[in-house]
Structures are given as C-alpha cells and as structure tokens.
Amino acid sequence: MRGKISISKYFQNFENEEKVFLKIDPSVQKGVFHPRFHGKAGVIKGKKGSCYEVLIKDLKKQKTILVHPIHLIKK
C-alpha cells in the first residue's frame, strides 16, 4: 500500500451504527484524531461535512470524535 492513496478509500461511505477501526493515515492530515485513539474501535453516529462522528470508549467515558473517512477501516 505504498504511493498515492486510492480514491475509493478517500470517498468511502459508512452507515449509522456501523463499527469501524481508527487508523491514522499519515499521508492525509485532514480530519486526524488525537494519536491516543489510534487502534481503537468505535461506532459511526452521524456525519458532519466530509467527516464522520465516531463514538468511542476512552477508559470509562464515551467520547465523540470527528474523523475523516481516510482514517477509518470497516470492521
């Protein structure tokens, strides 16, 4: 997976309540979440602009973060 990013990954769509993994793609800085959440699993709750709202569990708290689809992997 070296070189340019694929267009299909950049414009991938997710449905509400779909489970995803968070993985930072360093070639795109748009919509990057805090590195502490790298590798965590979450649930899609909605969409704001071109980014998705992802609900994750951080220790005992539920948190909502905005993530660009290039940094999401379907579970």
C-alpha positions as CSV (number, residue, x, y, z in Angstrom):
1,M,0.0,0.0,0.0
2,R,2.7,2.5,-0.9
3,G,2.3,5.5,-3.1
4,K,-0.8,7.6,-3.7
5,I,-4.0,6.9,-1.7
6,S,-6.8,5.3,-3.6
7,I,-9.8,7.5,-4.4
8,S,-12.3,4.8,-3.3
9,K,-10.8,4.8,0.2
10,Y,-10.8,8.7,0.3
11,F,-14.6,8.8,-0.5
12,Q,-15.8,5.6,1.3
13,N,-19.2,5.8,2.9
14,F,-20.4,4.5,6.2
15,E,-23.9,3.9,7.6
16,N,-25.0,4.9,11.1
17,E,-24.3,2.3,13.8
18,E,-21.6,0.7,11.7
19,K,-18.5,-0.5,13.6
20,V,-15.1,0.9,12.5
21,F,-11.5,0.9,13.5
22,L,-9.5,4.1,13.8
23,K,-6.1,4.1,12.0
24,I,-4.2,7.3,11.2
25,D,-3.0,7.6,7.5
26,P,0.0,9.9,7.7
27,S,-0.3,11.0,4.1
28,V,-3.5,12.9,4.8
29,Q,-3.6,15.4,7.7
30,K,-7.3,16.4,7.2
31,G,-9.6,15.1,9.9
32,V,-7.0,13.4,12.0
33,F,-7.9,12.5,15.6
34,H,-5.7,12.6,18.6
35,P,-3.0,9.8,18.4
36,R,-4.2,8.4,21.8
37,F,-7.2,6.9,20.0
38,H,-5.2,5.2,17.3
39,G,-6.1,1.5,17.0
40,K,-9.4,1.8,18.9
41,A,-12.8,0.6,17.7
42,G,-15.9,2.8,17.5
43,V,-19.4,3.2,16.1
44,I,-20.5,5.7,13.5
45,K,-23.1,8.1,14.9
46,G,-23.5,10.6,12.1
47,K,-21.8,12.8,9.5
48,K,-20.7,16.4,9.7
49,G,-19.5,17.8,6.4
50,S,-17.0,15.3,4.9
51,C,-16.1,13.8,8.3
52,Y,-17.9,11.2,10.4
53,E,-18.8,11.4,14.1
54,V,-17.4,8.3,15.8
55,L,-18.4,7.2,19.3
56,I,-15.5,5.5,21.2
57,K,-15.0,4.4,24.7
58,D,-12.0,6.0,26.5
59,L,-11.4,4.3,29.8
60,K,-14.9,4.7,31.4
61,K,-16.1,7.6,29.3
62,Q,-18.0,7.7,26.0
63,K,-16.4,10.3,23.6
64,T,-17.4,11.5,20.2
65,I,-14.6,12.5,17.8
66,L,-14.8,13.8,14.2
67,V,-12.8,11.6,11.8
68,H,-12.2,11.8,8.0
69,P,-13.1,8.6,6.2
70,I,-9.5,8.0,5.1
71,H,-8.6,7.2,8.7
72,L,-11.5,4.7,9.2
73,I,-11.4,0.9,8.4
74,K,-14.6,-1.1,8.3
75,K,-14.8,-3.8,10.9
